[in-house]
Amino acid sequence: MSARTKMIAIGTSLAIAAGGAGVAVAAGGSEDQAEGPDVAITGSTLADAEAAALEATGEGEVTGTETGDEESYYEVEVTLDDGSAVDVQLNRDLEVVGESADSENDE
């Protein structure tokens, strides 16, 4: 193998290794996330989270839940009677720590 061929092989190997490391970092997410994006709340916690969110909004229907949300430990999406959606942020103890209009459903 010539010196030039070795250099190309080493360069290619380094590029592949660097690319793989970048993909691993991008896919890893943050340590704060419980399981990754869009993991629904389950079990008895689901019923308690729904009750907390509906109490906070005073009306509506739960249309989605998420664990490990970027803004809080739990997120519960509530569709209000007028059709608008609100994201209710809950901490680990299922206490409301925030509430905002769901911009994904805004037109």
N, CA, C and O atoms as CSV, one atom per row, in Angstrom:
chain,resi,resn,atom,element,x,y,z
A,1,MET,N,N,0.854,-1.163,0.000
A,1,MET,CA,C,0.000,0.000,0.000
A,1,MET,C,C,0.902,1.228,0.000
A,1,MET,O,O,1.819,1.327,0.814
A,2,SER,N,N,0.645,2.155,-0.904
A,2,SER,CA,C,1.470,3.355,-0.991
A,2,SER,C,C,1.128,4.304,0.152
A,2,SER,O,O,0.092,4.168,0.803
A,3,ALA,N,N,2.009,5.259,0.382
A,3,ALA,CA,C,1.790,6.247,1.442
A,3,ALA,C,C,0.529,7.054,1.162
A,3,ALA,O,O,-0.212,7.386,2.087
A,4,ARG,N,N,0.279,7.374,-0.109
A,4,ARG,CA,C,-0.908,8.142,-0.480
A,4,ARG,C,C,-2.177,7.335,-0.195
A,4,ARG,O,O,-3.154,7.875,0.322
A,5,THR,N,N,-2.162,6.057,-0.528
A,5,THR,CA,C,-3.315,5.187,-0.285
A,5,THR,C,C,-3.577,5.061,1.217
A,5,THR,O,O,-4.730,5.083,1.648
A,6,LYS,N,N,-2.510,4.930,2.019
A,6,LYS,CA,C,-2.667,4.860,3.481
A,6,LYS,C,C,-3.303,6.130,4.014
A,6,LYS,O,O,-4.192,6.075,4.864
A,7,MET,N,N,-2.843,7.294,3.511
A,7,MET,CA,C,-3.378,8.569,3.977
A,7,MET,C,C,-4.871,8.680,3.656
A,7,MET,O,O,-5.656,9.146,4.482
A,8,ILE,N,N,-5.254,8.249,2.455
A,8,ILE,CA,C,-6.670,8.291,2.070
A,8,ILE,C,C,-7.483,7.352,2.955
A,8,ILE,O,O,-8.573,7.710,3.400
A,9,ALA,N,N,-6.964,6.157,3.215
A,9,ALA,CA,C,-7.668,5.185,4.056
A,9,ALA,C,C,-7.831,5.718,5.479
A,9,ALA,O,O,-8.902,5.591,6.072
A,10,ILE,N,N,-6.770,6.315,6.026
A,10,ILE,CA,C,-6.834,6.865,7.393
A,10,ILE,C,C,-7.814,8.029,7.430
A,10,ILE,O,O,-8.615,8.132,8.359
A,11,GLY,N,N,-7.760,8.901,6.436
A,11,GLY,CA,C,-8.679,10.043,6.389
A,11,GLY,C,C,-10.128,9.608,6.307
A,11,GLY,O,O,-10.993,10.170,6.977
A,12,THR,N,N,-10.389,8.604,5.481
A,12,THR,CA,C,-11.743,8.087,5.334
A,12,THR,C,C,-12.230,7.475,6.640
A,12,THR,O,O,-13.376,7.687,7.036
A,13,SER,N,N,-11.373,6.722,7.305
A,13,SER,CA,C,-11.737,6.099,8.589
A,13,SER,C,C,-12.051,7.157,9.637
A,13,SER,O,O,-13.017,7.027,10.388
A,14,LEU,N,N,-11.227,8.210,9.686
A,14,LEU,CA,C,-11.470,9.274,10.656
A,14,LEU,C,C,-12.785,10.000,10.364
A,14,LEU,O,O,-13.528,10.334,11.287
A,15,ALA,N,N,-13.067,10.242,9.105
A,15,ALA,CA,C,-14.312,10.920,8.729
A,15,ALA,C,C,-15.522,10.082,9.113
A,15,ALA,O,O,-16.510,10.614,9.618
A,16,ILE,N,N,-15.455,8.783,8.879
A,16,ILE,CA,C,-16.562,7.893,9.232
A,16,ILE,C,C,-16.747,7.865,10.751
A,16,ILE,O,O,-17.876,7.919,11.239
A,17,ALA,N,N,-15.657,7.783,11.491
A,17,ALA,CA,C,-15.732,7.749,12.954
A,17,ALA,C,C,-16.320,9.052,13.490
A,17,ALA,O,O,-17.162,9.031,14.388
A,18,ALA,N,N,-15.882,10.178,12.949
A,18,ALA,CA,C,-16.393,11.469,13.403
A,18,ALA,C,C,-17.880,11.601,13.096
A,18,ALA,O,O,-18.642,12.100,13.924
A,19,GLY,N,N,-18.293,11.162,11.925
A,19,GLY,CA,C,-19.709,11.211,11.558
A,19,GLY,C,C,-20.553,10.352,12.471
A,19,GLY,O,O,-21.644,10.756,12.872
A,20,GLY,N,N,-20.066,9.178,12.804
A,20,GLY,CA,C,-20.798,8.285,13.717
A,20,GLY,C,C,-20.934,8.883,15.095
A,20,GLY,O,O,-21.979,8.746,15.732
A,21,ALA,N,N,-19.891,9.547,15.568
A,21,ALA,CA,C,-19.952,10.184,16.881
A,21,ALA,C,C,-20.975,11.309,16.873
A,21,ALA,O,O,-21.704,11.495,17.847
A,22,GLY,N,N,-21.034,12.061,15.776
A,22,GLY,CA,C,-22.015,13.137,15.662
A,22,GLY,C,C,-23.433,12.616,15.686
A,22,GLY,O,O,-24.304,13.208,16.324
A,23,VAL,N,N,-23.674,11.521,15.001
A,23,VAL,CA,C,-25.004,10.915,14.989
A,23,VAL,C,C,-25.355,10.415,16.390
A,23,VAL,O,O,-26.494,10.573,16.831
A,24,ALA,N,N,-24.407,9.822,17.085
A,24,ALA,CA,C,-24.666,9.317,18.433
A,24,ALA,C,C,-25.027,10.446,19.381
A,24,ALA,O,O,-25.930,10.293,20.203
A,25,VAL,N,N,-24.335,11.583,19.282
A,25,VAL,CA,C,-24.643,12.726,20.135
A,25,VAL,C,C,-26.011,13.282,19.797
A,25,VAL,O,O,-26.794,13.588,20.696
A,26,ALA,N,N,-26.314,13.419,18.508
A,26,ALA,CA,C,-27.604,13.963,18.093
A,26,ALA,C,C,-28.754,13.066,18.525
A,26,ALA,O,O,-29.802,13.564,18.935
A,27,ALA,N,N,-28.578,11.767,18.442
A,27,ALA,CA,C,-29.642,10.834,18.794
A,27,ALA,C,C,-29.786,10.666,20.295
A,27,ALA,O,O,-30.844,10.255,20.770
A,28,GLY,N,N,-28.745,10.977,21.046
A,28,GLY,CA,C,-28.751,10.739,22.478
A,28,GLY,C,C,-29.700,11.614,23.243
A,28,GLY,O,O,-30.241,11.184,24.262
A,29,GLY,N,N,-29.927,12.840,22.787
A,29,GLY,CA,C,-30.821,13.746,23.494
A,29,GLY,C,C,-30.219,14.187,24.801
A,29,GLY,O,O,-29.036,13.960,25.054
A,30,SER,N,N,-31.019,14.814,25.632
A,30,SER,CA,C,-30.525,15.312,26.907
A,30,SER,C,C,-30.778,14.280,27.997
A,30,SER,O,O,-31.659,13.428,27.880
A,31,GLU,N,N,-29.999,14.375,29.039
A,31,GLU,CA,C,-30.165,13.433,30.154
A,31,GLU,C,C,-31.436,13.710,30.922
A,31,GLU,O,O,-31.885,12.855,31.686
A,32,ASP,N,N,-32.044,14.903,30.743
A,32,ASP,CA,C,-33.256,15.263,31.460
A,32,ASP,C,C,-34.476,14.525,30.928
A,32,ASP,O,O,-35.473,14.390,31.637
A,33,GLN,N,N,-34.412,14.052,29.705
A,33,GLN,CA,C,-35.562,13.372,29.128
A,33,GLN,C,C,-35.682,11.967,29.695
A,33,GLN,O,O,-34.693,11.246,29.821
A,34,ALA,N,N,-36.898,11.595,30.031
A,34,ALA,CA,C,-37.125,10.286,30.641
A,34,ALA,C,C,-36.833,9.160,29.652
A,34,ALA,O,O,-36.011,8.293,29.950
A,35,GLU,N,N,-37.467,9.146,28.506
A,35,GLU,CA,C,-37.296,8.087,27.531
A,35,GLU,C,C,-37.041,8.631,26.140
A,35,GLU,O,O,-36.765,7.856,25.224
A,36,GLY,N,N,-37.122,9.921,25.957
A,36,GLY,CA,C,-37.005,10.514,24.645
A,36,GLY,C,C,-38.275,11.243,24.288
A,36,GLY,O,O,-39.188,11.335,25.109
A,37,PRO,N,N,-38.351,11.754,23.100
A,37,PRO,CA,C,-39.506,12.558,22.726
A,37,PRO,C,C,-40.781,11.743,22.575
A,37,PRO,O,O,-40.750,10.582,22.168
A,38,ASP,N,N,-41.882,12.362,22.905
A,38,ASP,CA,C,-43.214,11.816,22.684
A,38,ASP,C,C,-43.469,10.456,23.320
A,38,ASP,O,O,-44.046,9.568,22.693
A,39,VAL,N,N,-43.043,10.298,24.550
A,39,VAL,CA,C,-43.359,9.087,25.307
A,39,VAL,C,C,-44.569,9.408,26.181
A,39,VAL,O,O,-44.496,10.276,27.051
A,40,ALA,N,N,-45.658,8.725,25.957
A,40,ALA,CA,C,-46.909,9.005,26.668
A,40,ALA,C,C,-46.814,8.639,28.146
A,40,ALA,O,O,-46.077,7.732,28.534
A,41,ILE,N,N,-47.573,9.364,28.958
A,41,ILE,CA,C,-47.698,9.040,30.381
A,41,ILE,C,C,-48.558,7.781,30.475
A,41,ILE,O,O,-49.536,7.644,29.740
A,42,THR,N,N,-48.206,6.868,31.367
A,42,THR,CA,C,-48.941,5.604,31.480
A,42,THR,C,C,-49.297,5.299,32.929
A,42,THR,O,O,-48.889,6.005,33.851
A,43,GLY,N,N,-50.060,4.240,33.105
A,43,GLY,CA,C,-50.384,3.716,34.429
A,43,GLY,C,C,-51.218,4.665,35.260
A,43,GLY,O,O,-51.956,5.494,34.727
A,44,SER,N,N,-51.098,4.538,36.570
A,44,SER,CA,C,-51.883,5.372,37.481
A,44,SER,C,C,-51.475,6.832,37.387
A,44,SER,O,O,-52.266,7.719,37.709
A,45,THR,N,N,-50.255,7.088,36.952
A,45,THR,CA,C,-49.789,8.464,36.792
A,45,THR,C,C,-50.614,9.181,35.730
A,45,THR,O,O,-50.854,10.383,35.839
A,46,LEU,N,N,-51.050,8.452,34.705
A,46,LEU,CA,C,-51.847,9.053,33.633
A,46,LEU,C,C,-53.127,9.659,34.190
A,46,LEU,O,O,-53.441,10.811,33.890
A,47,ALA,N,N,-53.860,8.918,34.980
A,47,ALA,CA,C,-55.121,9.418,35.535
A,47,ALA,C,C,-54.887,10.639,36.421
A,47,ALA,O,O,-55.655,11.599,36.372
A,48,ASP,N,N,-53.833,10.605,37.226
A,48,ASP,CA,C,-53.523,11.735,38.110
A,48,ASP,C,C,-53.091,12.965,37.313
A,48,ASP,O,O,-53.465,14.086,37.655
A,49,ALA,N,N,-52.311,12.764,36.258
A,49,ALA,CA,C,-51.855,13.876,35.417
A,49,ALA,C,C,-53.041,14.497,34.678
A,49,ALA,O,O,-53.147,15.719,34.584
A,50,GLU,N,N,-53.930,13.654,34.155
A,50,GLU,CA,C,-55.126,14.164,33.480
A,50,GLU,C,C,-55.975,14.989,34.435
A,50,GLU,O,O,-56.439,16.071,34.076
A,51,ALA,N,N,-56.183,14.487,35.651
A,51,ALA,CA,C,-56.996,15.207,36.638
A,51,ALA,C,C,-56.367,16.558,36.981
A,51,ALA,O,O,-57.079,17.557,37.092
A,52,ALA,N,N,-55.050,16.602,37.151
A,52,ALA,CA,C,-54.361,17.852,37.473
A,52,ALA,C,C,-54.494,18.860,36.337
A,52,ALA,O,O,-54.721,20.046,36.576
A,53,ALA,N,N,-54.354,18.389,35.110
A,53,ALA,CA,C,-54.451,19.283,33.952
A,53,ALA,C,C,-55.864,19.816,33.780
A,53,ALA,O,O,-56.051,21.005,33.524
A,54,LEU,N,N,-56.848,18.960,33.917
A,54,LEU,CA,C,-58.237,19.402,33.766
A,54,LEU,C,C,-58.644,20.351,34.885
A,54,LEU,O,O,-59.435,21.267,34.662
A,55,GLU,N,N,-58.117,20.144,36.076
A,55,GLU,CA,C,-58.377,21.076,37.168
A,55,GLU,C,C,-57.767,22.442,36.846
A,55,GLU,O,O,-58.369,23.476,37.133
A,56,ALA,N,N,-56.586,22.444,36.256
A,56,ALA,CA,C,-55.910,23.701,35.911
A,56,ALA,C,C,-56.653,24.459,34.822
A,56,ALA,O,O,-56.741,25.686,34.875
A,57,THR,N,N,-57.194,23.745,33.827
A,57,THR,CA,C,-57.880,24.418,32.723
A,57,THR,C,C,-59.344,24.699,33.026
A,57,THR,O,O,-59.937,25.616,32.458
A,58,GLY,N,N,-59.926,23.905,33.923
A,58,GLY,CA,C,-61.328,24.104,34.286
A,58,GLY,C,C,-62.315,23.522,33.300
A,58,GLY,O,O,-63.521,23.542,33.550
A,59,GLU,N,N,-61.831,23.001,32.180
A,59,GLU,CA,C,-62.716,22.429,31.158
A,59,GLU,C,C,-61.868,21.639,30.173
A,59,GLU,O,O,-60.641,21.613,30.264
A,60,GLY,N,N,-62.546,20.998,29.232
A,60,GLY,CA,C,-61.856,20.375,28.123
A,60,GLY,C,C,-61.704,18.879,28.225
A,60,GLY,O,O,-62.253,18.223,29.109
A,61,GLU,N,N,-60.925,18.358,27.270
A,61,GLU,CA,C,-60.675,16.927,27.158
A,61,GLU,C,C,-59.181,16.716,26.912
A,61,GLU,O,O,-58.576,17.415,26.098
A,62,VAL,N,N,-58.599,15.766,27.605
A,62,VAL,CA,C,-57.186,15.447,27.409
A,62,VAL,C,C,-57.027,14.776,26.056
A,62,VAL,O,O,-57.681,13.773,25.769
A,63,THR,N,N,-56.145,15.339,25.218
A,63,THR,CA,C,-55.947,14.800,23.874
A,63,THR,C,C,-54.515,14.333,23.626
A,63,THR,O,O,-54.189,13.875,22.530
A,64,GLY,N,N,-53.662,14.448,24.643
A,64,GLY,CA,C,-52.300,13.954,24.494
A,64,GLY,C,C,-51.512,14.132,25.772
A,64,GLY,O,O,-51.787,15.030,26.568
A,65,THR,N,N,-50.530,13.267,25.960
A,65,THR,CA,C,-49.646,13.376,27.123
A,65,THR,C,C,-48.224,13.065,26.695
A,65,THR,O,O,-47.988,12.412,25.679
A,66,GLU,N,N,-47.285,13.546,27.491
A,66,GLU,CA,C,-45.876,13.309,27.180
A,66,GLU,C,C,-45.050,13.325,28.462
A,66,GLU,O,O,-45.260,14.161,29.341
A,67,THR,N,N,-44.121,12.403,28.553
A,67,THR,CA,C,-43.168,12.356,29.652
A,67,THR,C,C,-41.835,12.883,29.142
A,67,THR,O,O,-41.451,12.622,28.001
A,68,GLY,N,N,-41.130,13.625,29.992
A,68,GLY,CA,C,-39.816,14.115,29.596
A,68,GLY,C,C,-39.882,15.235,28.593
A,68,GLY,O,O,-38.999,15.370,27.746
A,69,ASP,N,N,-40.919,16.040,28.677
A,69,ASP,CA,C,-41.069,17.182,27.790
A,69,ASP,C,C,-39.918,18.157,28.018
A,69,ASP,O,O,-39.352,18.203,29.110
A,70,GLU,N,N,-39.569,18.937,26.995
A,70,GLU,CA,C,-38.453,19.877,27.126
A,70,GLU,C,C,-38.738,20.996,28.125
A,70,GLU,O,O,-37.804,21.643,28.598
A,71,GLU,N,N,-40.000,21.235,28.452
A,71,GLU,CA,C,-40.360,22.313,29.368
A,71,GLU,C,C,-40.676,21.847,30.781
A,71,GLU,O,O,-40.654,22.656,31.709
A,72,SER,N,N,-40.964,20.590,30.964
A,72,SER,CA,C,-41.349,20.081,32.277
A,72,SER,C,C,-41.211,18.561,32.298
A,72,SER,O,O,-40.872,17.941,31.290
A,73,TYR,N,N,-41.477,17.978,33.452
A,73,TYR,CA,C,-41.370,16.520,33.545
A,73,TYR,C,C,-42.512,15.833,32.791
A,73,TYR,O,O,-42.305,14.841,32.093
A,74,TYR,N,N,-43.725,16.384,32.947
A,74,TYR,CA,C,-44.882,15.868,32.224
A,74,TYR,C,C,-45.548,17.011,31.465
A,74,TYR,O,O,-45.502,18.165,31.893
A,75,GLU,N,N,-46.165,16.677,30.337
A,75,GLU,CA,C,-46.990,17.639,29.611
A,75,GLU,C,C,-48.301,16.961,29.264
A,75,GLU,O,O,-48.323,15.825,28.790
A,76,VAL,N,N,-49.394,17.674,29.506
A,76,VAL,CA,C,-50.723,17.164,29.170
A,76,VAL,C,C,-51.371,18.178,28.242
A,76,VAL,O,O,-51.514,19.351,28.589
A,77,GLU,N,N,-51.761,17.719,27.064
A,77,GLU,CA,C,-52.461,18.594,26.129
A,77,GLU,C,C,-53.955,18.456,26.364
A,77,GLU,O,O,-54.500,17.353,26.383
A,78,VAL,N,N,-54.611,19.607,26.544
A,78,VAL,CA,C,-56.052,19.640,26.770
A,78,VAL,C,C,-56.679,20.449,25.650
A,78,VAL,O,O,-56.273,21.583,25.393
A,79,THR,N,N,-57.676,19.863,24.977
A,79,THR,CA,C,-58.452,20.599,23.986
A,79,THR,C,C,-59.660,21.183,24.707
A,79,THR,O,O,-60.484,20.462,25.269
A,80,LEU,N,N,-59.739,22.507,24.675
A,80,LEU,CA,C,-60.809,23.210,25.375
A,80,LEU,C,C,-62.106,23.128,24.584
A,80,LEU,O,O,-62.120,22.724,23.421
A,81,ASP,N,N,-63.194,23.517,25.237
A,81,ASP,CA,C,-64.516,23.420,24.617
A,81,ASP,C,C,-64.625,24.252,23.340
A,81,ASP,O,O,-65.427,23.930,22.464
A,82,ASP,N,N,-63.824,25.324,23.223
A,82,ASP,CA,C,-63.872,26.160,22.019
A,82,ASP,C,C,-62.973,25.624,20.896
A,82,ASP,O,O,-62.868,26.244,19.838
A,83,GLY,N,N,-62.327,24.474,21.125
A,83,GLY,CA,C,-61.483,23.850,20.109
A,83,GLY,C,C,-60.012,24.203,20.198
A,83,GLY,O,O,-59.185,23.571,19.542
A,84,SER,N,N,-59.670,25.205,21.001
A,84,SER,CA,C,-58.257,25.557,21.165
A,84,SER,C,C,-57.578,24.542,22.077
A,84,SER,O,O,-58.239,23.844,22.847
A,85,ALA,N,N,-56.264,24.469,21.983
A,85,ALA,CA,C,-55.515,23.498,22.789
A,85,ALA,C,C,-54.569,24.219,23.738
A,85,ALA,O,O,-54.004,25.262,23.408
A,86,VAL,N,N,-54.411,23.641,24.920
A,86,VAL,CA,C,-53.528,24.185,25.949
A,86,VAL,C,C,-52.605,23.065,26.409
A,86,VAL,O,O,-53.048,21.946,26.666
A,87,ASP,N,N,-51.315,23.381,26.511
A,87,ASP,CA,C,-50.356,22.441,27.088
A,87,ASP,C,C,-50.175,22.785,28.555
A,87,ASP,O,O,-49.776,23.899,28.892
A,88,VAL,N,N,-50.466,21.833,29.426
A,88,VAL,CA,C,-50.298,22.022,30.866
A,88,VAL,C,C,-49.022,21.298,31.273
A,88,VAL,O,O,-48.890,20.092,31.067
A,89,GLN,N,N,-48.083,22.043,31.852
A,89,GLN,CA,C,-46.796,21.501,32.286
A,89,GLN,C,C,-46.893,21.088,33.752
A,89,GLN,O,O,-47.374,21.851,34.590
A,90,LEU,N,N,-46.430,19.869,34.055
A,90,LEU,CA,C,-46.466,19.337,35.419
A,90,LEU,C,C,-45.071,18.904,35.837
A,90,LEU,O,O,-44.283,18.429,35.019
A,91,ASN,N,N,-44.771,19.075,37.141
A,91,ASN,CA,C,-43.490,18.562,37.649
A,91,ASN,C,C,-43.654,17.095,38.050
A,91,ASN,O,O,-44.718,16.512,37.842
A,92,ARG,N,N,-42.618,16.504,38.616
A,92,ARG,CA,C,-42.660,15.078,39.002
A,92,ARG,C,C,-43.761,14.769,40.001
A,92,ARG,O,O,-44.278,13.652,40.041
A,93,ASP,N,N,-44.127,15.780,40.822
A,93,ASP,CA,C,-45.169,15.594,41.828
A,93,ASP,C,C,-46.556,15.910,41.286
A,93,ASP,O,O,-47.520,15.991,42.047
A,94,LEU,N,N,-46.656,16.091,39.960
A,94,LEU,CA,C,-47.910,16.381,39.263
A,94,LEU,C,C,-48.513,17.716,39.672
A,94,LEU,O,O,-49.731,17.895,39.649
A,95,GLU,N,N,-47.641,18.658,40.050
A,95,GLU,CA,C,-48.069,20.022,40.345
A,95,GLU,C,C,-47.912,20.850,39.073
A,95,GLU,O,O,-46.919,20.713,38.359
A,96,VAL,N,N,-48.887,21.704,38.793
A,96,VAL,CA,C,-48.845,22.544,37.598
A,96,VAL,C,C,-47.711,23.561,37.749
A,96,VAL,O,O,-47.642,24.295,38.735
A,97,VAL,N,N,-46.826,23.586,36.750
A,97,VAL,CA,C,-45.708,24.530,36.757
A,97,VAL,C,C,-45.755,25.472,35.555
A,97,VAL,O,O,-44.913,26.360,35.419
A,98,GLY,N,N,-46.740,25.271,34.691
A,98,GLY,CA,C,-46.885,26.149,33.536
A,98,GLY,C,C,-48.065,25.736,32.693
A,98,GLY,O,O,-48.560,24.612,32.769
A,99,GLU,N,N,-48.502,26.689,31.881
A,99,GLU,CA,C,-49.643,26.442,31.005
A,99,GLU,C,C,-49.509,27.391,29.826
A,99,GLU,O,O,-49.278,28.586,30.010
A,100,SER,N,N,-49.655,26.863,28.614
A,100,SER,CA,C,-49.526,27.718,27.430
A,100,SER,C,C,-50.397,27.200,26.298
A,100,SER,O,O,-50.725,26.015,26.226
A,101,ALA,N,N,-50.761,28.123,25.417
A,101,ALA,CA,C,-51.519,27.727,24.229
A,101,ALA,C,C,-50.633,26.817,23.396
A,101,ALA,O,O,-49.435,27.064,23.259
A,102,ASP,N,N,-51.211,25.779,22.849
A,102,ASP,CA,C,-50.465,24.838,22.008
A,102,ASP,C,C,-50.313,25.446,20.632
A,102,ASP,O,O,-51.268,25.476,19.855
A,103,SER,N,N,-49.118,25.934,20.320
A,103,SER,CA,C,-48.883,26.642,19.067
A,103,SER,C,C,-48.977,25.733,17.852
A,103,SER,O,O,-49.206,26.229,16.749
A,104,GLU,N,N,-48.810,24.416,18.007
A,104,GLU,CA,C,-48.928,23.494,16.885
A,104,GLU,C,C,-50.329,23.488,16.303
A,104,GLU,O,O,-50.511,23.219,15.116
A,105,ASN,N,N,-51.332,23.787,17.142
A,105,ASN,CA,C,-52.715,23.762,16.678
A,105,ASN,C,C,-53.227,25.144,16.301
A,105,ASN,O,O,-54.335,25.266,15.778
A,106,ASP,N,N,-52.439,26.196,16.557
A,106,ASP,CA,C,-52.848,27.560,16.204
A,106,ASP,C,C,-52.782,27.732,14.695
A,106,ASP,O,O,-51.878,27.211,14.044
A,107,GLU,N,N,-53.736,28.458,14.146
A,107,GLU,CA,C,-53.711,28.710,12.709
A,107,GLU,C,C,-53.401,30.154,12.449
A,107,GLU,O,O,-53.334,30.572,11.293
